[in-house]
Amino acid sequence: MKSIREIYRIGIGPSSSHTMGPRKAAELYLEKHPEAAAFRVTLYGSLSATGKGHMTDHAILDVLGNDKTEIIWSKDFLDFHPNGMKFECKNTSDEADFSDAWTVFSVGGGALAEEGQSSIELPEIYAMNTMTEILQYCEWSGKGYWEYVEECEGPGIWDYLREVWHTMRDAVERGLDAEGVLPGPLNLRRKAYSYHVKATGYNANLRTRGLVFSYALAVSEENASGGKIVTAPTCGSCGVVPGVLYHLWKSRDFSEQRILKALATAALFGNVVKTNASISGAEVGCQGEVGVACAMASAAANQLFGGSPAQIEYAAEMGLEHHLGMTCDPVCGLVQIPCIERNAYAAARALDANIYSSFTDGVHRVSFDKVVDVMKQTGHDLPSLYKETSEGGLAKDYRQMS
């Protein structure tokens, strides 16, 4: 497996696959062709279907230049992955044809891959690729998941996770302060502030749920407005992990170091899914985004409350299992409906998975790895119109608004 830095990417929303990935691809292409006179970028499949709502064109044009870049929206799906892009350029203004074609794919969470590769950026640093192997190693060695992360990543990972945590906290707090309408044709009002205010008026149990909702909403609304967030594991699911951890940090007074360890554990579970299945909504549906985020947050919460490696694995398994089959059907191609509400619900569900697992000894029949395999197969069985095309599901009746 590659570094957990691929799970936690700090950047600008609203979409890791459709905004962050294409922006990075444009930057890499520009590095190779800094003197090019003109560019042509063809967007395929899901990038074409929902690219305007996800601001894919803006991300690319910001890098290559609006005045010398042509965007082509193709309905074709390339075989390797639904999020395909082809970059071409003219080296001189009088050149007749475009050349130097580069086809690259945005494979989820902001990561890029060329055909047949898992990623073009970071090397493999984890010897074990399944949670079954890692769980057995932790039980044999007495180490926690976070210690295995440090063992593979090196001590420098803590400085990076500290930056991740501070970015997550800032996103929550900015989102709680912000009011008004999110960008786009849906005219969707921000809700985080009102949820936070209302939550403080309830008794302890309802207050907890309302606060978790507000924190997750805050980050998701920041993402939807093009704010600075952390993929966890994607932009579309970026509110779940910070929503849960911010709540536990505020309400239980956990130290920053314990929060960082929980972030490391959460990322390890996300990394296993990314390696063995997918975190791309265009490939496997929202189960790969919000479902994986819920699994990550469940694992993080269970570790903070003293769960054993087996209990942590069980909490993560439930977080993912109960999102199996979830489609990715963003209304108008925006990361707003149903994405934002799903983040809030998944954050609350993660806390439930933590509590449920805490009542057990961690022994259960269906492993996390098995659920990952099922999620991958389920995602491939889903018709393409339910995988980030805005042509089916909840998005179907709203296409005329896009």
Contacts in CASP RR format, 6 or more apart in sequence:
PFRMAT RR
TARGET T0000
AUTHOR 0000-0000-0000
METHOD contacts of the structure
MODEL  1
MKSIREIYRIGIGPSSSHTMGPRKAAELYLEKHPEAAAFRVTLYGSLSAT
GKGHMTDHAILDVLGNDKTEIIWSKDFLDFHPNGMKFECKNTSDEADFSD
AWTVFSVGGGALAEEGQSSIELPEIYAMNTMTEILQYCEWSGKGYWEYVE
ECEGPGIWDYLREVWHTMRDAVERGLDAEGVLPGPLNLRRKAYSYHVKAT
GYNANLRTRGLVFSYALAVSEENASGGKIVTAPTCGSCGVVPGVLYHLWK
SRDFSEQRILKALATAALFGNVVKTNASISGAEVGCQGEVGVACAMASAA
ANQLFGGSPAQIEYAAEMGLEHHLGMTCDPVCGLVQIPCIERNAYAAARA
LDANIYSSFTDGVHRVSFDKVVDVMKQTGHDLPSLYKETSEGGLAKDYRQ
MS
1 124 0 8 1.000
1 125 0 8 1.000
1 126 0 8 1.000
1 128 0 8 1.000
1 129 0 8 1.000
1 271 0 8 1.000
1 272 0 8 1.000
1 274 0 8 1.000
1 275 0 8 1.000
2 118 0 8 1.000
2 119 0 8 1.000
2 122 0 8 1.000
2 123 0 8 1.000
2 124 0 8 1.000
2 125 0 8 1.000
2 126 0 8 1.000
2 271 0 8 1.000
2 275 0 8 1.000
3 122 0 8 1.000
3 125 0 8 1.000
3 153 0 8 1.000
3 157 0 8 1.000
4 149 0 8 1.000
4 153 0 8 1.000
4 157 0 8 1.000
4 264 0 8 1.000
4 267 0 8 1.000
4 268 0 8 1.000
4 271 0 8 1.000
5 122 0 8 1.000
5 157 0 8 1.000
5 160 0 8 1.000
6 109 0 8 1.000
6 110 0 8 1.000
6 111 0 8 1.000
6 119 0 8 1.000
6 121 0 8 1.000
6 122 0 8 1.000
6 271 0 8 1.000
6 274 0 8 1.000
7 109 0 8 1.000
7 231 0 8 1.000
7 232 0 8 1.000
7 233 0 8 1.000
7 267 0 8 1.000
7 270 0 8 1.000
7 271 0 8 1.000
7 274 0 8 1.000
8 160 0 8 1.000
8 161 0 8 1.000
8 164 0 8 1.000
8 230 0 8 1.000
8 231 0 8 1.000
8 232 0 8 1.000
8 263 0 8 1.000
8 267 0 8 1.000
9 16 0 8 1.000
9 20 0 8 1.000
9 109 0 8 1.000
9 110 0 8 1.000
9 230 0 8 1.000
9 231 0 8 1.000
10 163 0 8 1.000
10 164 0 8 1.000
10 167 0 8 1.000
10 228 0 8 1.000
10 229 0 8 1.000
10 230 0 8 1.000
11 20 0 8 1.000
11 228 0 8 1.000
11 229 0 8 1.000
11 230 0 8 1.000
11 231 0 8 1.000
12 19 0 8 1.000
12 20 0 8 1.000
12 226 0 8 1.000
12 227 0 8 1.000
12 228 0 8 1.000
12 229 0 8 1.000
13 19 0 8 1.000
13 20 0 8 1.000
13 223 0 8 1.000
13 224 0 8 1.000
13 226 0 8 1.000
13 227 0 8 1.000
13 228 0 8 1.000
13 229 0 8 1.000
13 235 0 8 1.000
13 335 0 8 1.000
14 54 0 8 1.000
14 55 0 8 1.000
14 223 0 8 1.000
14 224 0 8 1.000
14 225 0 8 1.000
14 226 0 8 1.000
14 235 0 8 1.000
14 236 0 8 1.000
14 334 0 8 1.000
14 335 0 8 1.000
15 54 0 8 1.000
15 55 0 8 1.000
15 56 0 8 1.000
15 234 0 8 1.000
15 235 0 8 1.000
15 236 0 8 1.000
15 335 0 8 1.000
16 108 0 8 1.000
16 109 0 8 1.000
16 110 0 8 1.000
16 231 0 8 1.000
16 233 0 8 1.000
16 234 0 8 1.000
16 235 0 8 1.000
16 236 0 8 1.000
17 46 0 8 1.000
17 47 0 8 1.000
17 54 0 8 1.000
17 83 0 8 1.000
17 106 0 8 1.000
17 107 0 8 1.000
17 108 0 8 1.000
17 109 0 8 1.000
17 110 0 8 1.000
17 234 0 8 1.000
17 235 0 8 1.000
17 280 0 8 1.000
17 281 0 8 1.000
17 282 0 8 1.000
17 388 0 8 1.000
18 46 0 8 1.000
18 47 0 8 1.000
18 50 0 8 1.000
18 51 0 8 1.000
18 54 0 8 1.000
18 55 0 8 1.000
18 56 0 8 1.000
18 59 0 8 1.000
18 83 0 8 1.000
18 106 0 8 1.000
19 54 0 8 1.000
19 55 0 8 1.000
19 56 0 8 1.000
19 59 0 8 1.000
19 235 0 8 1.000
20 59 0 8 1.000
20 109 0 8 1.000
20 110 0 8 1.000
20 231 0 8 1.000
20 235 0 8 1.000
21 59 0 8 1.000
21 106 0 8 1.000
21 108 0 8 1.000
21 109 0 8 1.000
21 110 0 8 1.000
21 111 0 8 1.000
21 112 0 8 1.000
22 43 0 8 1.000
22 47 0 8 1.000
22 56 0 8 1.000
22 59 0 8 1.000
22 60 0 8 1.000
22 85 0 8 1.000
22 106 0 8 1.000
23 59 0 8 1.000
23 60 0 8 1.000
23 62 0 8 1.000
23 63 0 8 1.000
24 110 0 8 1.000
24 112 0 8 1.000
25 60 0 8 1.000
25 85 0 8 1.000
25 87 0 8 1.000
25 104 0 8 1.000
25 106 0 8 1.000
25 112 0 8 1.000
26 41 0 8 1.000
26 59 0 8 1.000
26 60 0 8 1.000
26 63 0 8 1.000
26 64 0 8 1.000
26 87 0 8 1.000
27 63 0 8 1.000
28 104 0 8 1.000
28 112 0 8 1.000
29 39 0 8 1.000
29 64 0 8 1.000
29 87 0 8 1.000
29 89 0 8 1.000
29 102 0 8 1.000
30 36 0 8 1.000
30 63 0 8 1.000
30 64 0 8 1.000
32 100 0 8 1.000
32 102 0 8 1.000
33 39 0 8 1.000
33 89 0 8 1.000
33 91 0 8 1.000
33 100 0 8 1.000
35 91 0 8 1.000
36 68 0 8 1.000
36 89 0 8 1.000
36 90 0 8 1.000
36 91 0 8 1.000
37 68 0 8 1.000
37 89 0 8 1.000
37 90 0 8 1.000
37 91 0 8 1.000
37 92 0 8 1.000
37 93 0 8 1.000
37 95 0 8 1.000
38 68 0 8 1.000
38 69 0 8 1.000
38 70 0 8 1.000
38 89 0 8 1.000
38 90 0 8 1.000
38 93 0 8 1.000
38 98 0 8 1.000
39 64 0 8 1.000
39 65 0 8 1.000
39 68 0 8 1.000
39 69 0 8 1.000
39 70 0 8 1.000
39 87 0 8 1.000
39 88 0 8 1.000
39 89 0 8 1.000
39 90 0 8 1.000
40 69 0 8 1.000
40 70 0 8 1.000
40 72 0 8 1.000
40 87 0 8 1.000
40 88 0 8 1.000
40 89 0 8 1.000
40 98 0 8 1.000
41 60 0 8 1.000
41 64 0 8 1.000
41 69 0 8 1.000
41 70 0 8 1.000
41 71 0 8 1.000
41 72 0 8 1.000
41 85 0 8 1.000
41 86 0 8 1.000
41 87 0 8 1.000
41 88 0 8 1.000
42 72 0 8 1.000
42 74 0 8 1.000
42 85 0 8 1.000
42 86 0 8 1.000
42 88 0 8 1.000
43 51 0 8 1.000
43 56 0 8 1.000
43 57 0 8 1.000
43 71 0 8 1.000
43 72 0 8 1.000
43 73 0 8 1.000
43 74 0 8 1.000
43 84 0 8 1.000
43 85 0 8 1.000
44 74 0 8 1.000
44 76 0 8 1.000
44 77 0 8 1.000
44 78 0 8 1.000
44 82 0 8 1.000
44 83 0 8 1.000
44 84 0 8 1.000
44 85 0 8 1.000
44 86 0 8 1.000
45 74 0 8 1.000
45 75 0 8 1.000
45 76 0 8 1.000
45 77 0 8 1.000
45 78 0 8 1.000
45 82 0 8 1.000
45 83 0 8 1.000
45 84 0 8 1.000
45 282 0 8 1.000
45 389 0 8 1.000
46 77 0 8 1.000
46 82 0 8 1.000
46 83 0 8 1.000
46 281 0 8 1.000
46 282 0 8 1.000
46 387 0 8 1.000
46 388 0 8 1.000
46 389 0 8 1.000
47 56 0 8 1.000
47 82 0 8 1.000
47 83 0 8 1.000
47 84 0 8 1.000
47 85 0 8 1.000
47 106 0 8 1.000
47 282 0 8 1.000
48 73 0 8 1.000
48 74 0 8 1.000
48 75 0 8 1.000
49 75 0 8 1.000
49 333 0 8 1.000
49 388 0 8 1.000
49 389 0 8 1.000
49 390 0 8 1.000
49 391 0 8 1.000
50 330 0 8 1.000
50 333 0 8 1.000
50 388 0 8 1.000
50 389 0 8 1.000
50 390 0 8 1.000
51 57 0 8 1.000
51 73 0 8 1.000
51 333 0 8 1.000
52 333 0 8 1.000
52 402 0 8 1.000
53 184 0 8 1.000
53 332 0 8 1.000
53 333 0 8 1.000
53 334 0 8 1.000
53 402 0 8 1.000
54 333 0 8 1.000
54 334 0 8 1.000
54 335 0 8 1.000
55 226 0 8 1.000
57 71 0 8 1.000
60 69 0 8 1.000
60 71 0 8 1.000
61 69 0 8 1.000
61 71 0 8 1.000
77 384 0 8 1.000
78 84 0 8 1.000
78 103 0 8 1.000
78 105 0 8 1.000
80 105 0 8 1.000
80 113 0 8 1.000
80 115 0 8 1.000
80 116 0 8 1.000
81 105 0 8 1.000
81 106 0 8 1.000
81 107 0 8 1.000
81 113 0 8 1.000
81 280 0 8 1.000
81 282 0 8 1.000
81 283 0 8 1.000
82 280 0 8 1.000
82 282 0 8 1.000
82 283 0 8 1.000
82 384 0 8 1.000
82 387 0 8 1.000
82 388 0 8 1.000
83 105 0 8 1.000
83 106 0 8 1.000
83 107 0 8 1.000
83 108 0 8 1.000
83 280 0 8 1.000
83 282 0 8 1.000
83 283 0 8 1.000
84 103 0 8 1.000
84 104 0 8 1.000
84 105 0 8 1.000
84 106 0 8 1.000
85 103 0 8 1.000
85 104 0 8 1.000
85 105 0 8 1.000
85 106 0 8 1.000
86 101 0 8 1.000
86 102 0 8 1.000
86 103 0 8 1.000
87 101 0 8 1.000
87 102 0 8 1.000
87 103 0 8 1.000
87 104 0 8 1.000
88 98 0 8 1.000
88 99 0 8 1.000
88 100 0 8 1.000
88 101 0 8 1.000
88 102 0 8 1.000
89 98 0 8 1.000
89 99 0 8 1.000
89 100 0 8 1.000
90 97 0 8 1.000
90 98 0 8 1.000
90 99 0 8 1.000
91 99 0 8 1.000
91 100 0 8 1.000
103 114 0 8 1.000
103 115 0 8 1.000
104 112 0 8 1.000
104 113 0 8 1.000
104 114 0 8 1.000
104 120 0 8 1.000
105 112 0 8 1.000
105 113 0 8 1.000
105 114 0 8 1.000
105 115 0 8 1.000
106 112 0 8 1.000
106 280 0 8 1.000
107 113 0 8 1.000
107 118 0 8 1.000
107 119 0 8 1.000
107 278 0 8 1.000
107 280 0 8 1.000
107 283 0 8 1.000
108 233 0 8 1.000
108 234 0 8 1.000
108 274 0 8 1.000
108 278 0 8 1.000
108 279 0 8 1.000
108 280 0 8 1.000
108 281 0 8 1.000
108 282 0 8 1.000
108 283 0 8 1.000
109 231 0 8 1.000
109 233 0 8 1.000
109 234 0 8 1.000
109 235 0 8 1.000
109 274 0 8 1.000
109 279 0 8 1.000
109 280 0 8 1.000
110 231 0 8 1.000
110 234 0 8 1.000
111 119 0 8 1.000
111 121 0 8 1.000
111 274 0 8 1.000
112 119 0 8 1.000
112 120 0 8 1.000
112 121 0 8 1.000
113 119 0 8 1.000
113 120 0 8 1.000
114 120 0 8 1.000
118 275 0 8 1.000
125 152 0 8 1.000
125 153 0 8 1.000
126 152 0 8 1.000
126 271 0 8 1.000
127 152 0 8 1.000
128 134 0 8 1.000
128 137 0 8 1.000
129 272 0 8 1.000
129 275 0 8 1.000
129 276 0 8 1.000
130 272 0 8 1.000
130 276 0 8 1.000
130 369 0 8 1.000
131 269 0 8 1.000
131 272 0 8 1.000
131 313 0 8 1.000
131 316 0 8 1.000
131 367 0 8 1.000
131 368 0 8 1.000
131 369 0 8 1.000
131 372 0 8 1.000
132 367 0 8 1.000
132 368 0 8 1.000
132 369 0 8 1.000
134 145 0 8 1.000
134 148 0 8 1.000
134 268 0 8 1.000
134 272 0 8 1.000
135 309 0 8 1.000
135 310 0 8 1.000
135 313 0 8 1.000
137 143 0 8 1.000
137 148 0 8 1.000
138 144 0 8 1.000
138 145 0 8 1.000
138 147 0 8 1.000
138 148 0 8 1.000
138 309 0 8 1.000
139 309 0 8 1.000
139 310 0 8 1.000
143 151 0 8 1.000
144 265 0 8 1.000
144 309 0 8 1.000
145 264 0 8 1.000
145 265 0 8 1.000
145 268 0 8 1.000
145 299 0 8 1.000
145 303 0 8 1.000
145 309 0 8 1.000
145 312 0 8 1.000
146 261 0 8 1.000
146 262 0 8 1.000
146 264 0 8 1.000
146 265 0 8 1.000
146 268 0 8 1.000
146 303 0 8 1.000
148 268 0 8 1.000
149 157 0 8 1.000
149 264 0 8 1.000
149 265 0 8 1.000
149 267 0 8 1.000
149 268 0 8 1.000
150 157 0 8 1.000
150 158 0 8 1.000
150 264 0 8 1.000
157 264 0 8 1.000
158 260 0 8 1.000
161 260 0 8 1.000
161 263 0 8 1.000
161 264 0 8 1.000
162 256 0 8 1.000
162 260 0 8 1.000
164 230 0 8 1.000
164 263 0 8 1.000
165 245 0 8 1.000
165 256 0 8 1.000
165 259 0 8 1.000
165 260 0 8 1.000
165 263 0 8 1.000
167 228 0 8 1.000
167 229 0 8 1.000
167 230 0 8 1.000
168 219 0 8 1.000
168 229 0 8 1.000
168 230 0 8 1.000
168 232 0 8 1.000
168 241 0 8 1.000
168 242 0 8 1.000
168 245 0 8 1.000
168 246 0 8 1.000
169 242 0 8 1.000
169 246 0 8 1.000
169 249 0 8 1.000
170 228 0 8 1.000
171 218 0 8 1.000
171 219 0 8 1.000
171 222 0 8 1.000
171 223 0 8 1.000
171 227 0 8 1.000
171 228 0 8 1.000
171 229 0 8 1.000
171 230 0 8 1.000
171 238 0 8 1.000
171 242 0 8 1.000
172 215 0 8 1.000
172 218 0 8 1.000
172 219 0 8 1.000
172 242 0 8 1.000
172 243 0 8 1.000
172 246 0 8 1.000
173 218 0 8 1.000
174 218 0 8 1.000
174 222 0 8 1.000
174 227 0 8 1.000
175 190 0 8 1.000
175 192 0 8 1.000
175 193 0 8 1.000
175 218 0 8 1.000
175 219 0 8 1.000
175 221 0 8 1.000
175 222 0 8 1.000
176 192 0 8 1.000
176 193 0 8 1.000
176 196 0 8 1.000
176 214 0 8 1.000
176 215 0 8 1.000
176 218 0 8 1.000
177 193 0 8 1.000
178 190 0 8 1.000
178 192 0 8 1.000
178 193 0 8 1.000
178 218 0 8 1.000
178 221 0 8 1.000
178 222 0 8 1.000
178 225 0 8 1.000
179 190 0 8 1.000
179 193 0 8 1.000
180 189 0 8 1.000
180 190 0 8 1.000
181 187 0 8 1.000
181 188 0 8 1.000
181 189 0 8 1.000
181 190 0 8 1.000
182 188 0 8 1.000
182 189 0 8 1.000
182 190 0 8 1.000
182 221 0 8 1.000
182 224 0 8 1.000
182 225 0 8 1.000
182 336 0 8 1.000
183 224 0 8 1.000
183 225 0 8 1.000
183 226 0 8 1.000
184 332 0 8 1.000
184 334 0 8 1.000
184 336 0 8 1.000
185 332 0 8 1.000
185 401 0 8 1.000
185 402 0 8 1.000
186 331 0 8 1.000
186 332 0 8 1.000
186 334 0 8 1.000
186 336 0 8 1.000
186 337 0 8 1.000
186 401 0 8 1.000
188 224 0 8 1.000
188 336 0 8 1.000
188 337 0 8 1.000
188 340 0 8 1.000
190 217 0 8 1.000
190 221 0 8 1.000
191 217 0 8 1.000
191 221 0 8 1.000
191 340 0 8 1.000
192 214 0 8 1.000
192 215 0 8 1.000
192 217 0 8 1.000
192 218 0 8 1.000
192 221 0 8 1.000
193 214 0 8 1.000
195 210 0 8 1.000
195 213 0 8 1.000
195 214 0 8 1.000
195 217 0 8 1.000
196 210 0 8 1.000
196 211 0 8 1.000
196 214 0 8 1.000
196 215 0 8 1.000
196 218 0 8 1.000
198 210 0 8 1.000
199 206 0 8 1.000
199 207 0 8 1.000
199 209 0 8 1.000
199 210 0 8 1.000
199 211 0 8 1.000
199 213 0 8 1.000
199 214 0 8 1.000
200 207 0 8 1.000
200 211 0 8 1.000
201 207 0 8 1.000
202 210 0 8 1.000
208 247 0 8 1.000
208 251 0 8 1.000
208 351 0 8 1.000
209 348 0 8 1.000
211 247 0 8 1.000
211 250 0 8 1.000
211 251 0 8 1.000
212 243 0 8 1.000
212 244 0 8 1.000
212 247 0 8 1.000
212 344 0 8 1.000
212 347 0 8 1.000
212 348 0 8 1.000
212 351 0 8 1.000
213 344 0 8 1.000
213 347 0 8 1.000
213 348 0 8 1.000
215 239 0 8 1.000
215 242 0 8 1.000
215 243 0 8 1.000
215 244 0 8 1.000
215 246 0 8 1.000
215 247 0 8 1.000
215 347 0 8 1.000
216 239 0 8 1.000
216 240 0 8 1.000
216 242 0 8 1.000
216 243 0 8 1.000
216 244 0 8 1.000
216 343 0 8 1.000
216 344 0 8 1.000
216 346 0 8 1.000
216 347 0 8 1.000
217 340 0 8 1.000
217 343 0 8 1.000
217 344 0 8 1.000
218 239 0 8 1.000
218 243 0 8 1.000
219 229 0 8 1.000
219 238 0 8 1.000
219 239 0 8 1.000
219 242 0 8 1.000
219 243 0 8 1.000
219 343 0 8 1.000
220 236 0 8 1.000
220 238 0 8 1.000
220 239 0 8 1.000
220 335 0 8 1.000
220 339 0 8 1.000
220 340 0 8 1.000
220 343 0 8 1.000
220 344 0 8 1.000
221 340 0 8 1.000
222 228 0 8 1.000
222 229 0 8 1.000
223 229 0 8 1.000
223 235 0 8 1.000
223 236 0 8 1.000
223 238 0 8 1.000
223 239 0 8 1.000
223 335 0 8 1.000
224 334 0 8 1.000
224 335 0 8 1.000
224 336 0 8 1.000
224 339 0 8 1.000
224 340 0 8 1.000
229 235 0 8 1.000
229 238 0 8 1.000
229 239 0 8 1.000
230 238 0 8 1.000
230 242 0 8 1.000
231 238 0 8 1.000
232 238 0 8 1.000
232 239 0 8 1.000
232 240 0 8 1.000
232 241 0 8 1.000
232 242 0 8 1.000
232 266 0 8 1.000
232 293 0 8 1.000
232 296 0 8 1.000
233 270 0 8 1.000
233 273 0 8 1.000
233 274 0 8 1.000
233 279 0 8 1.000
233 289 0 8 1.000
233 292 0 8 1.000
233 293 0 8 1.000
233 296 0 8 1.000
234 279 0 8 1.000
234 280 0 8 1.000
234 281 0 8 1.000
234 289 0 8 1.000
234 293 0 8 1.000
235 335 0 8 1.000
236 289 0 8 1.000
236 290 0 8 1.000
236 335 0 8 1.000
236 339 0 8 1.000
236 343 0 8 1.000
237 286 0 8 1.000
237 288 0 8 1.000
237 289 0 8 1.000
237 290 0 8 1.000
237 291 0 8 1.000
237 292 0 8 1.000
237 293 0 8 1.000
237 339 0 8 1.000
237 342 0 8 1.000
237 343 0 8 1.000
237 346 0 8 1.000
238 293 0 8 1.000
238 343 0 8 1.000
239 293 0 8 1.000
239 343 0 8 1.000
239 347 0 8 1.000
240 290 0 8 1.000
240 293 0 8 1.000
240 294 0 8 1.000
240 296 0 8 1.000
240 297 0 8 1.000
240 343 0 8 1.000
240 346 0 8 1.000
240 347 0 8 1.000
240 350 0 8 1.000
241 263 0 8 1.000
241 266 0 8 1.000
241 293 0 8 1.000
241 296 0 8 1.000
241 297 0 8 1.000
241 300 0 8 1.000
243 297 0 8 1.000
243 347 0 8 1.000
244 297 0 8 1.000
244 300 0 8 1.000
244 301 0 8 1.000
244 347 0 8 1.000
244 350 0 8 1.000
244 351 0 8 1.000
245 259 0 8 1.000
245 262 0 8 1.000
245 263 0 8 1.000
245 297 0 8 1.000
245 300 0 8 1.000
245 301 0 8 1.000
247 347 0 8 1.000
248 254 0 8 1.000
248 259 0 8 1.000
248 301 0 8 1.000
248 304 0 8 1.000
249 259 0 8 1.000
252 304 0 8 1.000
254 262 0 8 1.000
254 304 0 8 1.000
258 304 0 8 1.000
259 304 0 8 1.000
261 303 0 8 1.000
262 300 0 8 1.000
262 301 0 8 1.000
262 303 0 8 1.000
262 304 0 8 1.000
263 300 0 8 1.000
265 299 0 8 1.000
265 300 0 8 1.000
265 303 0 8 1.000
265 312 0 8 1.000
266 296 0 8 1.000
266 297 0 8 1.000
266 299 0 8 1.000
266 300 0 8 1.000
267 296 0 8 1.000
268 299 0 8 1.000
269 292 0 8 1.000
269 295 0 8 1.000
269 296 0 8 1.000
269 299 0 8 1.000
269 316 0 8 1.000
269 368 0 8 1.000
270 279 0 8 1.000
270 292 0 8 1.000
270 295 0 8 1.000
270 296 0 8 1.000
272 368 0 8 1.000
272 369 0 8 1.000
272 372 0 8 1.000
273 279 0 8 1.000
273 288 0 8 1.000
273 292 0 8 1.000
273 295 0 8 1.000
273 320 0 8 1.000
273 372 0 8 1.000
273 375 0 8 1.000
276 369 0 8 1.000
276 372 0 8 1.000
276 373 0 8 1.000
276 376 0 8 1.000
277 284 0 8 1.000
277 288 0 8 1.000
277 372 0 8 1.000
277 373 0 8 1.000
277 375 0 8 1.000
277 376 0 8 1.000
278 284 0 8 1.000
278 288 0 8 1.000
278 376 0 8 1.000
278 379 0 8 1.000
279 288 0 8 1.000
279 289 0 8 1.000
279 292 0 8 1.000
280 288 0 8 1.000
280 289 0 8 1.000
281 288 0 8 1.000
281 289 0 8 1.000
281 328 0 8 1.000
281 387 0 8 1.000
281 388 0 8 1.000
282 328 0 8 1.000
282 387 0 8 1.000
282 388 0 8 1.000
282 389 0 8 1.000
283 379 0 8 1.000
283 387 0 8 1.000
284 375 0 8 1.000
284 376 0 8 1.000
284 378 0 8 1.000
284 379 0 8 1.000
284 380 0 8 1.000
284 382 0 8 1.000
284 387 0 8 1.000
285 325 0 8 1.000
285 326 0 8 1.000
285 327 0 8 1.000
285 328 0 8 1.000
285 379 0 8 1.000
285 382 0 8 1.000
285 386 0 8 1.000
285 387 0 8 1.000
285 388 0 8 1.000
286 323 0 8 1.000
286 326 0 8 1.000
286 327 0 8 1.000
286 328 0 8 1.000
286 329 0 8 1.000
286 339 0 8 1.000
286 342 0 8 1.000
287 320 0 8 1.000
287 323 0 8 1.000
287 324 0 8 1.000
287 325 0 8 1.000
287 326 0 8 1.000
287 375 0 8 1.000
287 378 0 8 1.000
287 379 0 8 1.000
288 323 0 8 1.000
288 326 0 8 1.000
288 375 0 8 1.000
289 328 0 8 1.000
290 323 0 8 1.000
290 326 0 8 1.000
290 339 0 8 1.000
290 342 0 8 1.000
290 343 0 8 1.000
290 346 0 8 1.000
291 319 0 8 1.000
291 320 0 8 1.000
291 323 0 8 1.000
291 326 0 8 1.000
291 346 0 8 1.000
292 320 0 8 1.000
293 343 0 8 1.000
293 346 0 8 1.000
294 319 0 8 1.000
294 320 0 8 1.000
294 322 0 8 1.000
294 323 0 8 1.000
294 346 0 8 1.000
294 347 0 8 1.000
294 349 0 8 1.000
294 350 0 8 1.000
294 353 0 8 1.000
295 316 0 8 1.000
295 317 0 8 1.000
295 319 0 8 1.000
295 320 0 8 1.000
295 368 0 8 1.000
296 316 0 8 1.000
297 346 0 8 1.000
297 347 0 8 1.000
297 350 0 8 1.000
298 315 0 8 1.000
298 316 0 8 1.000
298 318 0 8 1.000
298 319 0 8 1.000
298 349 0 8 1.000
298 350 0 8 1.000
298 353 0 8 1.000
298 354 0 8 1.000
298 357 0 8 1.000
299 312 0 8 1.000
299 313 0 8 1.000
299 315 0 8 1.000
299 316 0 8 1.000
301 315 0 8 1.000
301 350 0 8 1.000
301 351 0 8 1.000
301 353 0 8 1.000
301 354 0 8 1.000
302 311 0 8 1.000
302 312 0 8 1.000
302 315 0 8 1.000
302 316 0 8 1.000
302 353 0 8 1.000
302 354 0 8 1.000
302 357 0 8 1.000
302 358 0 8 1.000
303 312 0 8 1.000
305 354 0 8 1.000
305 358 0 8 1.000
307 357 0 8 1.000
307 358 0 8 1.000
308 362 0 8 1.000
310 361 0 8 1.000
310 362 0 8 1.000
310 363 0 8 1.000
311 357 0 8 1.000
311 358 0 8 1.000
311 360 0 8 1.000
311 361 0 8 1.000
311 362 0 8 1.000
312 357 0 8 1.000
313 362 0 8 1.000
313 367 0 8 1.000
313 368 0 8 1.000
314 357 0 8 1.000
314 360 0 8 1.000
314 362 0 8 1.000
314 363 0 8 1.000
314 364 0 8 1.000
315 350 0 8 1.000
315 353 0 8 1.000
315 354 0 8 1.000
315 356 0 8 1.000
315 357 0 8 1.000
315 358 0 8 1.000
316 353 0 8 1.000
316 368 0 8 1.000
317 364 0 8 1.000
317 366 0 8 1.000
317 367 0 8 1.000
317 368 0 8 1.000
317 371 0 8 1.000
318 353 0 8 1.000
318 356 0 8 1.000
318 357 0 8 1.000
319 349 0 8 1.000
319 350 0 8 1.000
319 353 0 8 1.000
320 368 0 8 1.000
320 371 0 8 1.000
320 372 0 8 1.000
320 375 0 8 1.000
321 366 0 8 1.000
321 371 0 8 1.000
322 349 0 8 1.000
322 353 0 8 1.000
323 346 0 8 1.000
324 371 0 8 1.000
324 374 0 8 1.000
324 375 0 8 1.000
324 378 0 8 1.000
325 375 0 8 1.000
325 378 0 8 1.000
325 379 0 8 1.000
325 382 0 8 1.000
326 342 0 8 1.000
327 382 0 8 1.000
327 386 0 8 1.000
327 387 0 8 1.000
327 392 0 8 1.000
327 393 0 8 1.000
328 386 0 8 1.000
328 387 0 8 1.000
328 388 0 8 1.000
329 338 0 8 1.000
329 386 0 8 1.000
329 388 0 8 1.000
329 390 0 8 1.000
329 392 0 8 1.000
329 393 0 8 1.000
329 394 0 8 1.000
329 395 0 8 1.000
329 396 0 8 1.000
330 336 0 8 1.000
330 337 0 8 1.000
330 338 0 8 1.000
330 339 0 8 1.000
330 388 0 8 1.000
330 390 0 8 1.000
330 395 0 8 1.000
331 337 0 8 1.000
331 338 0 8 1.000
331 390 0 8 1.000
331 394 0 8 1.000
331 395 0 8 1.000
331 398 0 8 1.000
331 401 0 8 1.000
332 390 0 8 1.000
332 395 0 8 1.000
332 398 0 8 1.000
332 399 0 8 1.000
332 401 0 8 1.000
332 402 0 8 1.000
333 390 0 8 1.000
333 395 0 8 1.000
333 402 0 8 1.000
337 394 0 8 1.000
338 394 0 8 1.000
379 387 0 8 1.000
385 391 0 8 1.000
385 392 0 8 1.000
385 393 0 8 1.000
386 392 0 8 1.000
386 393 0 8 1.000
390 399 0 8 1.000
390 402 0 8 1.000
391 399 0 8 1.000
END
